[in-house]
């Protein structure tokens, strides 16, 4: 079953399929949240928010998922949880007591982050396979020495130069997209 099937199930409230989505995806989300200063209730909240956000967004915009649906759900959950951790940290560390971010605002930020991530992945797929491979390794924090070992490049200096050029190509593609300005600032 493809992503469109699951998206339609979310929009239509198909409880049987939503149950399958939960069974297939919740354990991974729970593990991520527990490993990142959360508890089971946090994981459940994030998962529910993610499914709701995906359903609302598909209904309004007609999302097209280019990766697997499961990976998409996990990414949305991960972004929501990171946003939650960041807002919690700001509330705790500011002794003057900043105004708490409303749930609506937090969800809006998470949605913008998700759209940024989607734009980034879309543009990453538009660059050459060589650049995509190098940048994927670089973003995964693979050392330059390891990149030299697994590619045809002869030295770390050459890899650094290639990473720089590929990042520039990717940046230009992202900035050249009409969606960039609307997603740039919050």
N, C-alpha and C positions, 0 to 999 in steps of 0.2 A: 504494500500500500504506500502510496506516495504522500508527500506533504500536503497536497491539495485536499486529499481525503480527510486527513486529520484536522486541517484548518476548517473545513466545512463542518466537521463533527463538533468542533469547539463552538462555532458560530450557532449551530442548530441545537446545541445542548444535548447531543447524543450521549447519554450517560454510559452506555456500554463501551463505546469507543473511548470516551474520556477516561473510563476506568482502565482500559488497556494502556492509554498514554501514561496514566499514573503508575501502573505496574512496571512499565518499561523504563520510566525515567526518574521516578522519585528517589530510588536508592542512591543513584549517582549524585543527585542534588543534595540529599541529606548528608552524604559523606563529605561533599565539598563544604557545606555550611558548618558541619561539626568540626571539620579541620580548620575552619576559619572563624573561630570564636563565637559560634552560634550553637543553638540547641535544636531539638526536634521541632518545637513549636515554630522557631524561626524558619526552619526548612519548609515546614508546611505552609506558612504564610507566604514565603517567597515563591513557592511552587504555584500556589493559588493565584497570586498576583500576576505571575508570568503567564499562566494560561488565560487569565482574564485579559491581560494586555495584548496577547497574541490574537485572541478572538476579536477584540474591539478593533485592533489595527487591521486585521484581515477584512472585517466588515466594512471599514471606512476606506481602506486603500487597496485591498486585494493583494496581500503579500504573495510574493513568489519566492519560494525557498529553493536555493540552488544547492545547498548542502543537504544532509539528511535532516529530517524533521526532529529526530532525537537530539542531534547536535545543536540545532537551532534553539530548542527548548532549553537545553543546558546552558547555552550562551546567554540567553535572556535571563535565566535564573542567576547565573554568575554575575551578570551586570547589575541586577537588582540587589543582590546581596552585598556587592562591593559598594554600591551607592548607600545602602543602609549602614554599613560599617563606617563609611566616611562621614555620614551625617551624625552618627552616634558619637564618633570621635570629636567632631566639632562641638557638639552639645556638652560633652564631658570636659573637654579641655578649656573651654571658654568660661572663666570664672564669673564674668559679668552676665552670663546667661543670655545667649543669643536666642532670638525667636526660633522656636522649633519649626522645622520645615513641615508643611502640611503633607499629608499622604498624596494629595493630588499633585503637588509640586514635585515631590520625590519621584512619583511615577512618570511625570513629564520629563524629568532629567534622565531617568532610566531609558525612556523611549528614545530620546535624542542620542544617548550613548549607543543604543542598539543600532540606530540608523547610521551613526558614524562608523560603527564596526562593519555594518553591511556595505557601506560605501568603500571602506578600506579593502575589504575582501574582494569586492567587485573589481576594483582597480588593480589589486594584486594579481588577479586572474588575467588582466589585460597586458601585463608586461611579459617579456620573454620567459620561457621555461627556465633558462639559466638564471635570470635575475630572481625569479620566483623561488628557485631552490636556494640560492645564496641568502636571500632575505629571510626566508622561512627559518633557515639555520641560524642566522644572525638574531632574529627576534626570539628564537628559542634559547638564546644566550649560549650558543655553541661557540667555543673559542676559535680564534682565527687559525690556530695550529690544527685543530680538528677539521676545520673547513678545508684547509690545504690537503689534509690526508684523504678526504673523501671526494675531492674534485680534481680537475686537471690543472689547477693553478699551481704555480711553482714556489710561491713564497707568501708569507703573511702580508707583506707590503702590497702585493698584487691583489690579494683578497680584500684588504682594506680599501684599496682604490675601487675595486669592483663593487663592493658594498656601498661606497659613497655614490658612485654613478647610478646604481640601481635604486637607492633611496631617493635620489634626485628625480629619476624618471617617475617613480611611484608618487612622490610629492607633487610633481607637476601634473600628473593625471588626476590626482585627488583635487588639487586646487583648480584645475580646469573644468571640473564638473559643476554644473549649475546648482547642484544641491549643496555644494561646499559652504557657501556663504551663510545659508540658513542653518547649517549645523555647526558652524565655527564657534559661535559664542552663545552662552546661555544668559 
